[in-house]
Amino acid sequence: MRLTPVVVTVLLTVSFAYYVYIPLPDGIQEPWKLMMLDAAFRTAMHMAHFIDWLGFKHYIRSIRQSTEGFEGMVKVMDSSQSDGEVVPGVKVSDITFAGIPVRVYEPPAGGEGHLRRGLMYYHGGGWALGSGKKGTYDMINRRVSDELNAVVVSVEYRLYPEVLFPVPYLDCLAAAKHFLSKEVLSRYAIDPDRVAVAGDSAGGNLAAAVSQEIAMDDSQSVKFSVQALIYPVLQALDFNTPSYLQNEYIPILYRSVMVRFWLQYLGADLSLQQQFMANNHSSLQHSNITPELRARVDWTVLLDPKHKKDYKPVVVEKGSPGSVKEVPGLLDVRSSPLLAGPEVLAKCPRTYVLTCEYDVLRDDGLMYARRLRDAGVTITSHHYEDGFHGCFSFLEWPFDFDVGKRAVKVYIDWLKDNL
């Protein structure tokens, strides 16, 4: 049977629609736009894994190349958002802090004697992808610099597969200590009482961990006055929290992908993915995971009923033996800030936490906000009922989401009022 052009067109259209369509909750306001975005990411992932399978290039490096090409295409399609036109007057410099590459954003010069705010930002990307110099990160940091009269420092910490934990954390900590030094604050005319640290996703993890370390370091004369955490990833003991289960297949961060990011970051065998997803790695037989540690990630206590819903905790009696010893970073507060003790949390600065309903990391952020509040820290918690993971980073056509624009505005407004 000979296929006519019309039949071929219909078949291709149906096949494309089948590939793109995924069921999404009614609460997501722009579902088809999110489906198209997810299809683009899935395609890049599939191609990257295929190239890796052929032995040509590590799949992470292929994804980086694909996303860079995608960002370039978007910039061409929307020429009105070129770098030089986003926020005129903000000076941008690519330098190093303590040997770590950073991009510094300086607002237009103000009057003599006026000190400025300071902000250090860590980008997201699963400790493997992303750059603060590109796309929305660059745009937002320019806006913050201009609107808050702030010196913003975006840190280009090293990524997987080139490095593993704790290198990204150590890069961020070194850059932070350099930034907080009296010499650097004086050079940029920054008020030492008005310096913030912020980050999204894996960058939120790094911001929380660095903030804890700075807060506990008695040798550090200048400390962060506030921290802003955008849907942070904060623990790797329980991958069966209500948000992990509810949003297992919600773009753009699937549950399996987040578990893989953790395994990569901690240098664990990727074959352990199913064990981790079943919580076998945190079974009761692991004596190193004390009842006190478990209580710090106990969502049955730390979450409100509306987020617990009807989910039941997944507690395994006997799981994979030796996983804690095989993955020592699993219980390290530098990788999992939610595991920090109350005496550490009590010293943390005033905190902003953004969470999204349709995000596997929702409960990490909500539990951290609850534990910080219980420790006496002043908390502002913004929860977006129509939000999804990554929405903060999608502001440019064709993947500009209204919830992302609202989230960025509220983040900047909070910094204006609290920094």
VEXLUM-619767 format. One record per residue: residue in three letters; x, y negated, z negated of N, C-alpha, C in turn. Coordinates in steps of 0.2 Angstrom, whole numbers, padded with zeros to 4 digits, always signed. Atoms other than C-alpha are relative to their C-alpha. Example, Ala and Ser with C-alpha at 12.3 -4.5 7.8 and 13.67 -1.06 7.14 Angstrom:
2
Ala+0004+0006+0000+0062+0022-0039+0004-0006+0000 Ser-0004+0006+0001+0068+0005-0036-0004-0005-0003 
END
This chain:
419
Met+0004+0006+0000+0000+0000+0000+0004-0006+0000 Arg-0004+0006-0001+0007-0017+0005-0003-0005-0004 Leu+0002+0006+0004+0006-0031-0008+0000-0006+0003 Thr+0000+0006-0003+0000-0047-0002+0003-0005-0005 Pro-0003+0005+0004+0008-0063-0008-0004-0002-0006 Val+0004+0002+0006-0007-0067-0019+0000+0005-0005 Val+0000-0006+0005-0007-0050-0027+0007-0001-0004 Val-0007+0000+0003+0012-0052-0031+0000-0006-0005 Thr+0000+0006+0004+0009-0070-0038-0004+0002-0006 Val+0004-0002+0006-0005-0063-0049+0004+0005-0005 Leu-0004-0004+0004+0006-0049-0055+0005-0003-0004 Leu-0005+0004+0003+0020-0060-0059-0002-0005-0006 Thr+0003+0004+0005+0009-0072-0068-0002+0003-0006 Val+0003-0004+0006+0001-0059-0079+0006+0003-0004 Ser-0006-0002+0004+0018-0052-0083+0004-0005-0004 Phe-0003+0006+0004+0025-0069-0088-0004-0001-0006 Ala+0004+0001+0006+0010-0072-0099+0000+0005-0005 Tyr-0001-0006+0005+0012-0055-0107+0006-0001-0004 Tyr-0007+0001+0003+0030-0059-0111+0000-0006-0005 Val+0000+0006+0004+0026-0076-0118-0004+0001-0005 Tyr+0005+0000+0006+0011-0073-0128+0001+0005-0006 Ile+0000-0003+0007+0012-0068-0146-0005-0002-0004 Pro+0005+0003+0005-0002-0069-0159+0003-0004-0005 Leu-0002+0005+0005+0000-0084-0170-0006-0002-0004 Pro+0006+0002+0004-0010-0089-0185-0003-0007+0002 Asp+0004+0006-0002-0023-0102-0183+0003-0007-0002 Gly-0003+0006+0003-0014-0114-0194+0006-0004+0004 Ile-0005+0003-0004+0000-0117-0181-0004-0004+0005 Gln+0004+0005-0003-0006-0133-0172+0002+0000+0008 Glu-0001+0000-0007+0003-0131-0155+0003+0007+0002 Pro-0002-0007-0001+0004-0112-0152+0003+0001+0006 Trp-0003-0001-0006+0008-0112-0134+0007-0003+0001 Lys-0006+0004-0001+0022-0124-0135+0005+0005-0004 Leu-0004-0004+0004+0029-0113-0149+0002+0007+0003 Met+0000-0006-0003+0026-0097-0139+0006-0001+0006 Met-0005+0002-0006+0036-0105-0124+0007+0000-0003 Leu-0006+0001+0003+0050-0110-0136+0003+0007-0002 Asp-0002-0007+0002+0051-0092-0143+0002+0004+0006 Ala-0002-0004-0006+0051-0084-0126+0007-0002+0003 Ala-0006+0002-0002+0066-0095-0122+0006+0003-0004 Phe-0005-0003+0004+0075-0089-0137+0001+0007+0000 Arg-0001-0007-0001+0071-0071-0135+0003+0002+0006 Thr-0004-0001-0006+0077-0072-0117+0007-0001-0001 Ala-0007+0001+0002+0093-0079-0123+0003+0005-0004 Met-0002-0005+0004+0095-0066-0136+0001+0007+0004 His+0000-0007-0004+0091-0051-0124+0006-0001+0004 Met-0006+0001-0004+0104-0058-0112+0006+0001-0003 Ala-0006+0000+0004+0117-0061-0125+0002+0007-0002 His-0001-0007+0002+0115-0043-0132+0002+0005+0006 Phe-0002-0004-0006+0116-0036-0114+0007-0001+0002 Ile-0007+0002-0001+0132-0045-0111+0005+0003-0005 Asp-0004-0003+0005+0139-0039-0127+0001+0007+0001 Trp+0000-0008-0001+0134-0021-0123+0005+0001+0006 Leu-0005-0001-0005+0144-0023-0107+0007-0001-0002 Gly-0007+0001+0003+0159-0028-0117+0003-0007+0003 Phe-0003+0007-0003+0161-0046-0109+0001-0005-0005 Lys+0000+0005+0005+0157-0057-0124-0004+0001-0006 His+0004-0001+0006+0151-0057-0142-0006-0003+0001 Tyr+0006+0003-0001+0133-0060-0142-0001-0007-0003 Ile+0001+0007+0003+0134-0075-0153+0003-0005+0004 Arg-0003+0005-0005+0146-0084-0141-0005-0001+0006 Ser+0004+0000-0006+0134-0080-0127-0006-0005-0002 Ile+0006+0004+0002+0119-0087-0137+0002-0008-0001 Arg-0002+0007+0001+0129-0103-0141+0001-0003+0007 Gln-0001+0002-0007+0133-0105-0122-0007-0002+0002 Ser+0007+0001-0003+0114-0103-0118-0003-0006-0003 Thr+0004+0005+0003+0108-0115-0131+0003-0007+0002 Glu-0003+0006-0002+0121-0128-0126-0003-0002+0007 Gly+0003+0001-0006+0115-0126-0108-0007-0002+0000 Phe+0007+0002+0001+0097-0128-0114-0001-0007-0002 Glu+0000+0007+0002+0101-0144-0123+0001-0004+0005 Gly-0002+0005-0006+0109-0151-0108-0006-0001+0005 Met+0006+0001-0005+0094-0147-0097-0006-0004-0003 Val+0005+0004+0003+0082-0155-0110+0002-0007+0001 Lys-0002+0006+0000+0093-0170-0110-0001-0003+0007 Val+0001+0003-0007+0092-0172-0091-0007-0001+0001 Met+0007+0001-0001+0074-0169-0091-0003-0006-0003 Asp+0003+0005+0004+0071-0182-0104+0006-0005-0001 Ser-0006+0004+0000+0084-0195-0099+0000-0006-0005 Ser+0001+0005+0004+0076-0208-0110+0004+0001-0007 Gln-0003-0002+0006+0085-0199-0125+0007+0001+0000 Ser-0007-0001-0001+0103-0201-0120+0003-0003-0007 Asp-0003+0001+0007+0115-0202-0135+0001-0008-0001 Gly-0002+0007+0001+0120-0220-0132-0007-0005-0001 Glu+0006+0004+0000+0101-0226-0132-0004+0002-0006 Val+0004-0003+0006+0095-0216-0148+0000-0006-0005 Val-0001+0005+0005+0101-0229-0161+0006-0004+0002 Pro-0005+0004-0001+0111-0243-0154+0003-0004-0006 Gly-0003+0004+0006+0123-0251-0166+0004+0005-0005 Val-0003-0005+0005+0128-0235-0176+0006+0002+0003 Lys-0006-0002-0002+0146-0232-0174+0001+0008-0002 Val-0001-0007+0001+0151-0213-0172+0007+0002+0001 Ser-0007-0002-0001+0168-0206-0175+0001+0008-0002 Asp-0002-0007+0001+0174-0188-0174+0007+0001-0003 Ile-0007-0001+0004+0188-0185-0187+0000+0006-0004 Thr-0001-0006+0004+0193-0173-0200+0000-0003-0008 Phe-0001+0001+0007+0190-0173-0219+0003+0006-0003 Ala-0003-0006+0003+0202-0162-0228+0001+0006+0005 Gly-0001-0005-0006+0206-0153-0211-0006+0002+0003 Ile+0007-0002-0003+0187-0150-0208-0002-0005+0005 Pro+0003+0005-0005+0180-0158-0192-0007-0002-0003 Val+0007+0003+0002+0166-0170-0196-0001-0006+0005 Arg+0002+0006-0004+0156-0183-0187-0003-0005-0005 Val+0002+0006+0005+0154-0200-0196-0004-0005+0004 Tyr+0004+0005-0002+0140-0211-0193+0000-0006-0004 Glu+0000+0006+0004+0142-0229-0199-0005-0005+0003 Pro+0005+0005-0002+0128-0242-0198+0003-0007+0002 Pro-0003+0006-0002+0130-0259-0191+0002-0004-0006 Ala-0002+0003+0006+0140-0270-0203-0005-0005-0003 Gly+0005+0004+0003+0130-0279-0216+0004-0006-0003 Gly-0003+0006+0003+0134-0294-0227+0006+0002-0005 Glu-0006-0001+0005+0150-0295-0238-0002+0002-0007 Gly+0001-0002+0007+0150-0286-0254-0006+0005-0001 His+0006-0004+0000+0135-0275-0250+0002+0008+0001 Leu-0001-0007+0000+0138-0256-0254-0005+0003+0004 Arg+0005-0004-0004+0130-0243-0243-0001+0007-0003 Arg+0001-0007+0002+0122-0226-0246+0005+0004+0004 Gly-0003-0006-0003+0131-0210-0242-0004+0006+0001 Leu+0003-0006-0001+0125-0194-0235+0004+0005+0003 Met-0004-0006-0003+0134-0177-0231-0006+0005+0002 Tyr+0005-0004-0003+0124-0166-0219+0003+0006+0002 Tyr-0002-0007-0002+0126-0147-0216-0006+0003+0005 His+0005-0002-0005+0117-0141-0200-0001+0008-0001 Gly+0002-0007+0000+0108-0124-0199+0002+0004+0006 Gly-0002-0005-0005+0110-0109-0188+0002+0006-0002 Gly-0002-0006+0002+0112-0094-0198+0007+0001-0001 Trp-0007+0000+0001+0130-0098-0202+0004+0003+0006 Ala-0003-0003-0006+0134-0093-0184-0002-0004+0006 Leu+0002+0004-0006+0125-0106-0172+0000-0007-0002 Gly+0001+0007+0002+0123-0124-0171+0006-0005+0000 Ser-0005+0005+0001+0132-0140-0172-0003-0007-0002 Gly+0003+0007+0002+0129-0157-0180+0001-0005+0005 Lys-0001+0005-0005+0135-0166-0165-0005+0000+0005 Lys+0005-0001-0006+0121-0160-0154-0007-0001-0001 Gly+0007+0000+0001+0103-0162-0151-0003-0004-0005 Thr+0004+0004+0005+0091-0167-0164+0004-0002-0007 Tyr-0004+0002+0006+0104-0166-0178+0003-0007+0001 Asp-0004+0006-0001+0114-0180-0170-0005-0006+0000 Met+0005+0005+0000+0098-0190-0167-0003-0002-0007 Ile+0002+0001+0007+0092-0188-0185+0005-0004-0004 Asn-0005+0003+0004+0108-0193-0193+0002-0007+0003 Arg+0000+0007-0002+0109-0208-0182-0005-0005-0003 Arg+0006+0003+0003+0092-0213-0188+0001-0002-0007 Val-0001+0000+0007+0096-0210-0206+0006-0006-0001 Ser-0005+0005+0001+0112-0221-0204-0003-0007+0001 Asp+0002+0007-0002+0103-0235-0196-0006-0002-0005 Glu+0006+0002+0004+0087-0235-0207+0001-0001-0007 Leu-0002+0000+0008+0095-0232-0224+0007-0004-0001 Asn-0007+0003+0000+0111-0242-0220+0005+0004-0004 Ala-0004-0006+0003+0120-0226-0224+0006+0002+0004 Val-0006-0004-0004+0137-0218-0219-0002+0007-0001 Val+0002-0007+0000+0132-0201-0214+0006+0004+0003 Val-0006-0004-0003+0145-0187-0212-0003+0007+0001 Ser+0002-0007-0002+0140-0171-0203+0006+0004+0001 Val-0006-0004+0001+0151-0157-0206+0000+0006+0005 Glu-0001-0005-0005+0157-0145-0192+0004+0006-0003 Tyr-0004-0006+0004+0161-0130-0204+0000+0006+0005 Arg-0001-0006-0004+0167-0114-0196-0005+0005+0000 Leu+0006-0004-0001+0155-0101-0190+0002+0008+0001 Tyr-0001-0007-0002+0153-0082-0188+0000+0000+0008 Pro-0004-0005+0002+0160-0072-0179+0008-0002-0002 Glu-0007+0002+0001+0176-0082-0181+0002+0000-0007 Val-0002-0001+0007+0175-0082-0200-0006+0003-0003 Leu+0005-0003+0004+0165-0074-0214-0001-0004-0006 Phe+0000+0003+0007+0159-0079-0231+0006+0002-0004 Pro+0003+0007+0002+0165-0089-0241+0003-0005+0004 Val-0003+0005-0004+0174-0098-0227-0004-0006+0001 Pro+0005+0006-0001+0159-0109-0222-0001-0004-0006 Tyr+0001+0003+0007+0156-0113-0240+0006-0004-0002 Leu-0006+0004+0002+0174-0118-0243+0001-0006+0004 Asp+0000+0006-0004+0174-0129-0228-0004-0005-0002 Cys+0005+0005+0002+0159-0138-0234+0002-0003-0007 Leu-0002+0002+0007+0165-0139-0252+0006-0005+0001 Ala-0006+0004-0001+0182-0146-0246-0002-0007+0003 Ala+0002+0006-0003+0174-0159-0235-0004-0005-0005 Ala+0004+0004+0005+0162-0164-0249+0005-0003-0005 Lys-0005+0003+0005+0176-0167-0262+0004-0005+0003 His-0003+0005-0003+0185-0177-0249-0004-0006+0001 Phe+0005+0006-0001+0170-0188-0245-0002-0003-0007 Leu+0001+0003+0006+0167-0190-0264+0006-0003-0004 Ser-0006+0003+0003+0184-0196-0267+0000-0008+0000 Lys+0000+0007+0001+0186-0214-0273+0003-0004+0006 Glu-0003+0003-0005+0197-0218-0259-0004+0000+0006 Val+0005+0000-0006+0185-0213-0245-0006-0004-0001 Leu+0006+0004+0001+0170-0220-0253+0002-0008+0000 Ser-0002+0007+0000+0179-0237-0255+0002-0002+0008 Arg-0001+0002-0007+0185-0236-0237-0006-0001+0004 Tyr+0007+0001-0004+0167-0234-0230-0005-0005-0004 Ala+0004+0004+0003+0160-0246-0243-0006+0003-0003 Ile+0005-0004+0002+0149-0233-0251-0001+0000-0008 Asp+0001+0001+0007+0141-0235-0268+0000+0007-0003 Pro-0001-0006+0002+0147-0220-0278-0006+0003-0004 Asp+0006-0002+0003+0130-0219-0287-0006+0002+0005 Arg+0005-0001-0005+0121-0217-0271+0002+0005+0006 Val-0003-0004-0005+0128-0202-0262-0004+0007+0000 Ala+0005-0006+0000+0117-0187-0256+0003+0005+0004 Val-0002-0005-0004+0120-0170-0249-0007+0003+0003 Ala+0006-0003-0003+0107-0162-0237+0002+0005+0005 Gly-0001-0005-0005+0105-0147-0225-0006+0004+0001 Asp+0005-0004-0002+0093-0136-0216+0001+0007+0001 Ser-0001-0007-0001+0091-0117-0217+0007+0002-0003 Ala-0007-0002+0002+0109-0110-0218+0003-0006-0003 Gly-0003+0006+0002+0114-0128-0220-0003-0002-0007 Gly+0003+0001+0007+0102-0130-0235+0003+0005-0005 Asn-0003-0004+0004+0110-0115-0242+0007-0002-0002 Leu-0006+0003+0001+0127-0123-0241+0000-0006-0004 Ala+0000+0006+0004+0121-0139-0248-0002+0001-0007 Ala+0002-0002+0007+0113-0131-0263+0006+0003-0004 Ala-0006-0003+0003+0129-0121-0266+0005-0005-0002 Val-0005+0006+0001+0140-0136-0264-0002-0004-0006 Ser+0003+0004+0005+0129-0146-0275+0001+0003-0007 Gln-0001-0004+0006+0130-0133-0289+0007-0001-0002 Glu-0007+0000+0001+0149-0133-0288+0002-0006-0002 Ile-0002+0006+0001+0151-0151-0288-0003-0002-0007 Ala+0004+0002+0007+0138-0153-0303+0004+0003-0006 Met-0003-0003+0005+0148-0141-0313+0008-0001-0001 Asp-0008+0001+0000+0166-0147-0309+0001-0007-0004 Asp-0001+0005+0005+0171-0158-0324+0006-0005+0003 Ser-0005+0004-0003+0186-0164-0314-0003-0005+0006 Gln+0003+0004-0005+0174-0172-0301-0003-0006-0003 Ser+0002+0006+0003+0172-0190-0306-0007-0003+0003 Val+0006+0002-0004+0159-0194-0292-0004+0006+0002 Lys+0004-0006-0002+0145-0182-0290-0006-0002+0005 Phe+0006+0002-0004+0130-0181-0278-0006-0002-0005 Ser+0006+0002+0004+0115-0191-0285-0006+0003+0002 Val+0006-0004-0003+0102-0182-0274+0002+0006+0005 Gln-0001-0005-0006+0101-0166-0263-0007+0001+0003 Ala+0006-0001-0004+0088-0163-0249+0001+0006+0003 Leu+0000-0007-0003+0085-0145-0244-0006+0001+0004 Ile+0005-0001-0005+0076-0142-0228-0001+0008+0001 Tyr+0001-0007-0001+0068-0124-0228+0007+0004-0001 Pro-0006-0003+0002+0084-0117-0237+0000+0007+0000 Val+0000-0007+0002+0089-0099-0237+0005+0001-0006 Leu-0003+0000+0007+0094-0095-0255+0002+0007-0003 Gln-0002-0007+0004+0095-0076-0259-0001+0005+0005 Ala+0000-0006-0005+0098-0059-0251-0002+0006-0004 Leu+0002-0006+0003+0091-0048-0264-0007+0003+0002 Asp+0007-0002-0001+0073-0047-0259-0002-0003+0007 Phe+0002+0002-0007+0068-0047-0241-0007+0003+0001 Asn+0007-0002+0000+0050-0042-0246-0004-0005-0004 Thr+0004+0005+0003+0044-0058-0253-0006-0001+0004 Pro+0006+0001-0004+0026-0063-0248+0002-0004+0007 Ser-0001+0003-0006+0033-0075-0235+0004+0004+0005 Tyr-0003-0005-0004+0045-0062-0228-0005+0004+0004 Leu+0005-0005-0003+0031-0050-0225-0005-0004+0004 Gln+0005+0004-0004+0018-0063-0220+0002-0003+0007 Asn-0002+0003-0006+0029-0071-0207+0005+0004+0004 Glu-0005-0004-0003+0039-0056-0201+0001-0001+0007 Tyr+0000+0001-0007+0035-0059-0183-0002-0007+0002 Ile+0002+0007-0002+0032-0078-0183+0007-0003+0002 Pro-0005+0004-0003+0044-0088-0172+0002-0006-0005 Ile-0006-0003-0004+0058-0094-0172+0004+0004-0004 Leu-0004-0004+0005+0065-0084-0187-0003+0006-0002 Tyr+0003-0007+0002+0060-0066-0187+0003+0002-0006 Arg-0003-0004+0006+0063-0056-0203+0006+0004+0002 Ser-0006-0004-0002+0075-0044-0194+0006-0005+0001 Val-0006+0005-0002+0085-0059-0187+0003-0003-0007 Met-0003+0003+0006+0087-0067-0205+0004+0005-0003 Val-0004-0006+0003+0093-0050-0212+0006+0001+0004 Arg-0006-0001-0004+0105-0049-0198+0005-0006-0001 Phe-0005+0005+0001+0112-0066-0201+0003+0001-0007 Trp-0003-0001+0006+0114-0062-0219+0006+0006+0000 Leu-0005-0005+0000+0124-0046-0215+0006-0002+0003 Gln-0006+0003-0003+0135-0055-0203+0004-0005-0004 Tyr-0003+0005+0004+0138-0069-0215+0004+0003-0006 Leu-0003-0004+0005+0143-0057-0229+0005+0005+0002 Gly-0005-0005-0002+0154-0046-0218-0002+0007-0001 Ala+0002-0007+0001+0143-0031-0220-0001+0004+0006 Asp+0001-0005-0006+0140-0016-0208-0007-0002+0002 Leu+0006+0002-0003+0126-0021-0197-0005+0006+0000 Ser+0004-0006+0001+0120-0003-0198-0005+0000-0006 Leu+0004+0001+0006+0113-0008-0215-0006-0004+0000 Gln+0005+0005-0001+0100-0019-0208-0007+0004-0003 Gln+0007-0003+0002+0085-0006-0211+0000+0001-0008 Gln-0001+0000+0007+0092-0003-0229-0002-0006-0003 Phe+0001+0006+0003+0092-0021-0233-0008-0002+0001 Met+0007+0002-0001+0074-0024-0225-0004+0004-0005 Ala+0004-0004+0005+0068-0010-0237+0001-0001-0007 Asn-0002+0001+0007+0076-0017-0252+0004+0005-0003 Asn-0004-0005+0003+0087-0002-0254+0006-0002-0003 His-0006+0003+0003+0102-0013-0257-0001-0003-0007 Ser+0001+0003+0007+0094-0020-0273-0004+0005-0004 Ser+0004-0005+0004+0087-0004-0280+0002+0000-0008 Leu-0001+0000+0007+0086-0002-0299+0006+0004-0002 Gln-0006-0004+0002+0100+0010-0299+0007-0004+0000 His-0006+0004+0000+0112-0004-0296+0001-0004-0006 Ser-0001+0003+0006+0118-0008-0313+0003-0008+0000 Asn-0003+0007-0001+0127-0024-0307-0006-0005+0001 Ile+0006+0005-0001+0110-0032-0303-0004+0001-0006 Thr+0003-0001+0007+0105-0035-0321-0007-0003+0000 Pro+0007+0003+0001+0087-0039-0327+0000-0007+0001 Glu+0000+0007+0000+0092-0057-0329+0001-0002+0007 Leu-0001+0002-0007+0098-0058-0311-0007+0001+0004 Arg+0006-0001-0003+0082-0050-0305-0006-0005-0002 Ala+0005+0005+0002+0071-0062-0315+0001-0007+0004 Arg-0001+0007-0004+0079-0077-0305-0002+0000+0007 Val+0003-0001-0007+0072-0070-0289-0007+0003-0001 Asp+0006-0004+0001+0056-0063-0296-0006-0005+0002 Trp+0006+0005-0003+0042-0071-0285-0006+0001-0004 Thr+0007-0001+0004+0028-0063-0296-0001-0005-0005 Val+0000+0005+0005+0033-0075-0309+0001-0008+0003 Leu-0002+0007-0002+0040-0090-0299-0005-0003+0005 Leu+0004+0003-0006+0027-0092-0285-0007-0001-0003 Asp+0007+0001+0002+0009-0099-0287-0004+0005+0003 Pro+0004-0005-0003-0005-0087-0284-0002-0001+0007 Lys+0002+0001-0007-0010-0095-0267+0006+0002+0005 His-0006-0002-0004+0008-0090-0261+0001+0008-0001 Lys-0001-0007+0001+0008-0073-0269-0005+0004+0004 Lys+0006-0004-0004-0009-0068-0261-0001+0007-0003 Asp+0002-0007+0002-0012-0049-0262+0007+0004+0001 Tyr-0006-0004-0001+0006-0044-0259+0003+0003-0007 Lys-0003-0003+0006+0015-0032-0271+0007+0000+0001 Pro-0007+0000+0000+0033-0032-0276+0003+0007+0003 Val-0003-0006-0002+0044-0019-0267+0006+0001-0004 Val-0005-0001+0005+0055-0012-0281+0002+0007+0002 Val-0002-0006-0001+0065+0003-0276+0004+0003-0006 Glu-0004-0004+0006+0071+0016-0289+0007+0002+0002 Lys-0006-0003-0003+0085+0024-0279+0001-0002+0007 Gly-0001+0003-0007+0092+0015-0264+0006+0003+0003 Ser-0007-0002-0003+0108+0015-0254+0005-0001-0005 Pro-0005+0000+0005+0122+0019-0266+0006-0004+0002 Gly-0006+0004-0001+0137+0007-0267-0001-0006+0004 Ser+0000+0006-0004+0130-0007-0257+0002-0007-0003 Val-0002+0006+0004+0133-0020-0270+0008-0001+0000 Lys-0008+0000-0001+0152-0015-0270+0002-0001+0007 Glu-0002+0001-0007+0152-0014-0251-0001-0007+0002 Val+0001+0007-0002+0145-0032-0250+0000-0004-0006 Pro+0000+0004+0007+0152-0041-0265-0003-0007+0000 Gly+0003+0007+0000+0146-0058-0259-0008+0000-0001 Leu+0007-0001+0001+0128-0051-0262-0002-0004-0006 Leu+0002+0003+0007+0128-0057-0280+0004-0007-0002 Asp-0004+0006+0001+0139-0072-0278-0004-0007+0001 Val+0005+0006+0000+0130-0089-0282+0002-0004+0006 Arg-0003+0004-0006+0141-0097-0268-0004+0002+0006 Ser+0004-0002-0005+0131-0087-0256-0008+0000-0001 Ser+0007+0000+0002+0114-0086-0265-0001-0004-0006 Pro+0001+0005+0005+0111-0102-0275-0005+0002-0005 Leu+0006-0002+0004+0095-0095-0282+0002+0004-0006 Leu-0002-0004+0006+0105-0083-0293+0003-0004-0005 Ala-0004+0004+0006+0113-0097-0303-0004+0000-0006 Gly+0004+0000+0006+0109-0098-0321-0003-0007-0002 Pro+0004+0006+0001+0098-0111-0329+0005-0006-0002 Glu-0004+0005+0003+0113-0120-0337+0004-0003+0006 Val-0003+0003-0006+0120-0123-0319-0006-0004+0003 Leu+0005+0003-0003+0103-0128-0312-0002-0007-0004 Ala+0001+0006+0004+0101-0141-0326+0004-0006+0001 Lys-0004+0006-0002+0115-0151-0320+0000-0002+0007 Cys+0001+0002-0007+0109-0152-0302-0003-0007+0000 Pro+0003+0007-0001+0104-0169-0295-0007+0000+0002 Arg+0007+0001-0002+0087-0175-0291-0001+0003+0007 Thr+0001-0004-0006+0080-0164-0277-0006+0000+0004 Tyr+0006+0000-0005+0069-0164-0262+0001+0007+0003 Val+0000-0006-0004+0064-0147-0255-0006+0000+0005 Leu+0005+0000-0005+0054-0145-0239-0001+0008+0002 Thr+0002-0007-0002+0045-0128-0236-0005+0000+0005 Cys+0005-0001-0005+0034-0122-0222-0004+0007-0001 Glu+0004-0006+0001+0020-0110-0223+0002+0006+0004 Tyr-0001-0005-0004+0024-0100-0208+0008+0001+0001 Asp-0008+0000+0000+0043-0097-0212+0001+0006-0005 Val-0002-0006+0004+0051-0081-0219+0003-0003-0007 Leu-0004+0003+0006+0061-0093-0231-0004-0004-0004 Arg+0004+0005+0004+0046-0102-0238+0001+0002-0008 Asp+0000-0002+0008+0047-0092-0255+0007-0002-0003 Asp-0007+0002+0003+0066-0095-0257+0000-0007-0002 Gly+0000+0007+0002+0063-0114-0257-0005-0001-0005 Leu+0005+0001+0006+0047-0113-0268+0003+0003-0006 Met-0003-0003+0007+0056-0102-0281+0006-0004-0002 Tyr-0005+0004+0002+0071-0113-0281-0003-0007-0003 Ala+0003+0006+0003+0060-0129-0284-0003+0002-0006 Arg+0003-0002+0007+0051-0120-0298+0006+0001-0005 Arg-0006-0002+0005+0068-0114-0306+0003-0007-0002 Leu-0003+0007+0001+0075-0132-0304-0004-0004-0005 Arg+0005+0004+0004+0059-0140-0312+0000+0003-0007 Asp+0000-0003+0006+0060-0127-0326+0006-0002-0004 Ala-0006+0001+0003+0078-0132-0329+0000-0008-0002 Gly+0000+0007+0002+0073-0151-0331+0002-0004+0006 Val-0002+0004-0005+0078-0157-0314-0007-0003+0003 Thr+0006+0003-0004+0066-0170-0305+0000+0003+0007 Ile+0001-0004-0006+0059-0161-0290-0006-0004+0004 Thr+0006+0001-0005+0049-0167-0275+0000+0005+0005 Ser+0001-0005-0005+0042-0153-0265-0005-0001+0005 His+0005+0001-0006+0034-0155-0248-0001+0006+0003 His+0002-0006-0004+0025-0140-0241-0004-0002+0006 Tyr+0004+0001-0006+0019-0140-0223-0004+0006+0002 Glu+0004-0006-0001+0004-0129-0221+0000+0002+0007 Asp+0000-0002-0007+0006-0130-0202+0007+0000+0002 Gly-0007+0000-0002+0025-0129-0202+0002+0007+0001 Phe-0003-0007-0002+0036-0115-0195+0008-0002-0001 His-0008+0001+0000+0055-0112-0197+0003-0004+0006 Gly-0003+0003-0005+0065-0124-0187-0004-0006+0003 Cys+0004+0006-0003+0051-0137-0184+0004-0007-0001 Phe-0003+0007+0002+0062-0151-0192+0005-0001+0006 Ser-0005+0001-0005+0074-0148-0177-0003-0001+0007 Phe+0003+0000-0006+0062-0149-0163-0004-0007+0001 Leu+0003+0006-0001+0058-0167-0159+0000-0003+0007 Glu-0001+0003-0006+0062-0169-0141-0004+0004+0005 Trp+0003-0003-0006+0052-0165-0125+0004+0005+0003 Pro+0007-0002+0000+0046-0152-0120-0002+0003-0006 Phe+0001-0004+0006+0048-0144-0137+0000-0005-0006 Asp+0001+0005+0005+0043-0159-0148-0007+0002-0004 Phe+0006-0002+0004+0031-0154-0162-0002-0005-0005 Asp+0003+0006+0005+0020-0166-0172+0002+0002-0007 Val-0002-0002+0007+0024-0156-0188+0007-0002-0001 Gly-0007+0002+0001+0043-0159-0185+0001-0007-0001 Lys+0000+0007+0000+0040-0177-0182-0002-0003-0007 Arg+0003+0002+0006+0030-0179-0198+0006+0002-0006 Ala-0004-0002+0005+0043-0169-0208+0007-0004+0000 Val-0006+0004-0001+0058-0179-0202-0002-0007-0003 Lys+0001+0007+0003+0049-0196-0207-0001+0001-0007 Val+0000-0001+0007+0045-0189-0224+0006+0000-0003 Tyr-0007-0001+0003+0063-0184-0227+0003-0006+0000 Ile-0003+0007+0000+0069-0201-0222-0003-0005-0005 Asp+0004+0005+0005+0056-0210-0232+0002+0002-0007 Trp-0002-0002+0006+0061-0199-0247+0007-0003-0002 Leu-0007+0003+0001+0079-0204-0245+0000-0007-0001 Lys+0001+0007+0001+0074-0222-0244-0002-0001-0007 Asp+0003+0001+0006+0065-0221-0260+0004+0003-0006 Asn-0003-0003+0005+0077-0210-0270+0008+0000+0000 Leu-0008+0000-0001+0095-0213-0264+0002-0007-0001 
END
